[in-house]
Amino acid sequence: MPTQQEIMVVTGAPPESVARILDAISAAGGGIVGNYSHCAFTNPGSGHFKPGAEADPHVGAVGEVNAVPEIRIETFCTRAAARAVVAAIREAHPYEEPVIYLIPLLSIDDL
């Protein structure tokens, strides 16, 4: 059960990168429940972006609005592991600027 010490981690990535990112998250201490690692919820969607003149996009064209298939990855980690998990995502992610959300979670005892 989530506690105040846990953070939900959300990012989106190309389908072919999901396994590598989940491996990195797990190695950094995220997505672990008891004796299980790589715990995450994923769902498909579409990422939209317009790279600026100085960007070096992994996919898409500079100066144009692009839409590409992505998988949304939702997982979690402790506060203590959050910096390492974010660093691992950035290292494993193919995008120049991956979007990573860190959302504090509450336990039922906090309500």
Sequence and secondary structure as in RCSB ss.txt:
>XXXX:A:sequence
MPTQQEIMVVTGAPPESVARILDAISAAGGGIVGNYSHCAFTNPGSGHFKPGAEADPHVGAVGEVNAVPEIRIET
FCTRAAARAVVAAIREAHPYEEPVIYLIPLLSIDDL
>XXXX:A:secstr
   TTEEEEEEEE GGGHHHHHHHHHHTT S BTTB S  EEEEEEEEE   TT   SSS TTS EEEEEEEEEE
EEEHHHHHHHHHHHHHH  SSS  EEEEE   GGG 
